[in-house]
């Protein structure tokens, strides 16, 4: 059977599983908890803006984050239903998998990748922060994404799909929010 670029890259990465136990543990942490750490950071940052008097900015951020994440998951689920791609363990049972995902029916696009980049993109679209914070957030999102491939639950193509979906959803819904919904939100606050 001829493998795609994604399968070949996955197998090359998967070959390193078990060689360095400390690295395996870091990847397991990233795959399981990395997204929660990122979400916690961005939510705390949003609440800090609410608490220091930037109520509109903080509330707008938290609403966008919720709205875009929800619709991203709905679109991801629809893509997975219409064009199912199985997880690596189903297609190649001999691989080394370090964690067990919630389900094996959907691999493409990666929800962890999509949500990680949605969190980062909405954050940088909303707040003016230093370049090194933006870089750190992007690096963390990349870490979360890569760890999902390393532990054996996603192919690299799933990460590409998750990133593209995050970018499209973030750009579309952010522009929608600061267009139509922004006007409605302001009129609601003025009343």
N, C-alpha and C positions, 0 to 999 in steps of 0.2 A: 504494500500500500504506500503510495506517495504522500508524504506529509506536506502541509502548507508551511509557509514561513513561520506562522504562529506556533504550529505543532513542533517544528524543529527548535525554535527558540525556547519553547516551554521545556522540551526534553533536555536541552543544554543547561537550563537553569535548575531543573529538577535533579540533575546529576550531582549537584552540590549538597543536596539535603542529606544530613547525617554526618557530614565531614567535620563541621565545626559546631559543637553543641551550643556554645554561647550565641553564635549567629542564628542558629535554629530558634533559640528561645526569643531572641529579639524579633525575628520574623513572625513567630507565633503571636507575640504581644502586638505587633503592628497589624496583623491580620484580624485579631480578635478585638483589640481595644484601641487601636490607633484612631479610628474614626470617632470614638467616644471622646477621646482626649481633644481632638480637633473641635468637635461640636461644643464641648464644655468651654474651651477657650473662647470661641467666637460668641457664644451666648453670654458668658461673663462679661466680655468686652461690650456687648450690646446693652446689658444691664448697667454697666458702669456709665455709659453715655446717658441712660435714663436717669441715673441717680445724681449726675453732676449738672442736671438741668437741660440737657440736650434731649428732651423727651421725644420730640418729633423724629429726630435722627435715630434714636434707639428703638422706638416703636416701629418706624418704617423698616429698619433693618430686620428686626425679629419677625415682622409680618412677611417681608419678602423671603426671608430664609425658610419660613414654614410653607409659604405658598409655592415657591419654586421647588423645594424638596418634594412636596406632595405631588405636584404635577410631573416632576422628573421621574418619580417612582411609578406613577400611573403609565407614563409613556414607556418606561423601561419594561414594565410588565406586559404592555401591549406588544412591544417588539419581541419580547421573549415568547409570547403566546403565538404570534403570527409566524415567527421564524425561529423555532426552537433550536438551540445549540446545547448539547449536553456537556456536562462538566468533564474535566480530564479523567477522573477516576472511572467514569462510565465507559469512555472511549478507549482508555488504556489502563486496564486494571493493574498492571505491573508497576505503575509509578509509585513514588513515595509521597504520601499525603500526611501532613502534620496535624491538620484539624479536620473536623467533619462539618461541612456546611449545613445550613438548615434544610436545604433540599437539593436535589440533583437535576431537577427539570429544566433549570434556566442557568445558563452561563453568560450569555451575551445579551446586553452589555453588562458590565460589572456595576452593580449597585453601589458597592463600597467606593469604587473609583468615582462614579458619578456624584455621589453625595459629598465626598471629600472635596472635589473640585467645585461643586456648587457652594459649599461652605466658604471656601477661599474666594471664589469669584464674587459672590454677593458681598462678602466682607470688604474686598478692595474696591468694589463699585460704590459702596456706601461711605466708607471712612477714608479720610486722608491720613495715611500712616507712612512711616519711614520705609525706605526700600528694603532694608534688612528684615523687617517684619513680614513684608510681602514675600521675600525670598524664603524665609523660614517656613511660612505657611505653605508655599508651593512645594518646598522640599518635603514637608511632612505629608502632604497629599500624595506625592510621588512615593514616599516610603510606604504609606498605607496600601497604595495600588500594587507596588512591586511585591510587597509581602504576601498579597493574595495569590500571586503567581508562584512565588517561592514555596508556599505551604501546600501548593498543589490543587487549589480550588478554581483557578481561572487560567485561561490562555492569555497571551499578550494581546491578541485581537480584542478580547473582552475589555481590556483596559483602554484601548484606543476608542472603542465604541462608547465606553462610559465617559471618557474625557470629552468626546465630541458632543454627546448628549448633554453633558453638564454645561458646555460652552453655549450651545444653542439655547437651552432652557434659560440659562442665566441672562444671556443677552436679550432674548425675546421678552421674557417676563419682567426683567429689570426695566426695559424700555417701556413696556406696558404699564408697569407700576408707576414710573415717574412721568407717564403721559396721562392716561385716562384715570387710573386708580389714585394717582397723586392728587388730582383735582377733587375727586370725590372725598378723599381722606381729609384734605384741608377744609372743605366745606362742612364736613361732619365735625371737625374740631372747633370750627368757628361758632357753630350753633350753640 
